[in-house]
Amino acid sequence: MPFIDRVEVLATGELLLGLKSAGNPIYQYVYREAAGVYWDKDRRGFKSTPMKEWSCSQWFNQIVDIVRTGLGVELILNADVIWLNIPDRDKERIQSENAI
């Protein structure tokens, strides 16, 4: 199972769930779900389209759900995850919903 080692809002306004591993070639096909989730090979993570109406925690759940249903891959939040530019409220919600 891939572990999420960083959760970051990029300068572009996209949410990135960075993975501890380098990823898998099948990850690139997540875009086929047409759900605003993409694989960023250079950043080793799944990212959203620019966030507008949804919060970081909503996008986090969207990415995790789409990766699970579309690719059959369960993303796990690492205990020592790095949080970059994530509002405290969203960080707390993500942590509580993912039991770390």
N, C-alpha and C positions, 0 to 999 in steps of 0.2 A: 504494500500500500504506500502511495506517495504521501510524504509529510509536507505540510505547508510550513515553511520556516520564516516567511515574512508576509505581512499584509500591508499594502502601501497604496496611497493615493498618488498617482503620478502627476507630473506637472500638466499633463494633457487632460486631467480630470477623470482618468480611467482608474478603476480599482484593479490592482494586481495581487494575485495570490501566488507568491513565489514558492517554488518547490525545492526541497533539500537535494533532490536528485536532479540529474540533467534532463529528465523527462523521457518520453517514449515517442517514436515516430507517429504512432496513432493519434497522439494528442492534437496534431495539426488539423484533424478532421472534425473537431468540435464545432467549427463554424457551420457545419452542415445542419446543425440543429436550429439554425436561424433564430437564436435566442439572445443575441448580443454578447456572446462569449467567444473568445478567441485564444489561441495558443501563441505566446510570444517566445520564440525559441531563444532569442538573445538574452532575455531576462529570466528564462527558465520558469515561466509561470503562465497561468491562465489570467486573462484580463477581460474587463467589461468594455462596452462602448463608453463614451464619456457619460458620466453620471449627471442626470438632470433631475428627474422627479424622485428617484429612489435614493435612500440613504446607503451608507457603506455596508451596514449590516444586511440590508435587503439585497444588495448586489452580492455580498458574500454568499448568502443562501442561494441566490440564483446560480452563481458559478458552480458551487458544490453540487446542487441538484442537477444541473445540465450535464456536468461531467459524469455524474453517477448514472443518469438515465441514458445519455447519449453514447458514452464510451464504456460504461460498466466499470468505472474507476472510482473508488471511494477515497476522497481526499481527507486526510486527518490533520487536525491542527496540532502542530508540535508544541510541546510544553514551554520551550524557550523561544517562541516566535518573536520576531522583531516587528514592531508596529511603527509605521512611518506615515505621518500626516493623517492619522485616523482619530476622529473625535472620541473623547473618553466614553461618551454615552454608547457609541457604536462598538467600541472595543469591549466594554462591559457586557453588552448584549451578545456579541459574538462569542465571548468566553463562556458566558452562562449557558447559551444554547448548545455549545460544543463541549461542555464539561471538561475544561482544562484547569 
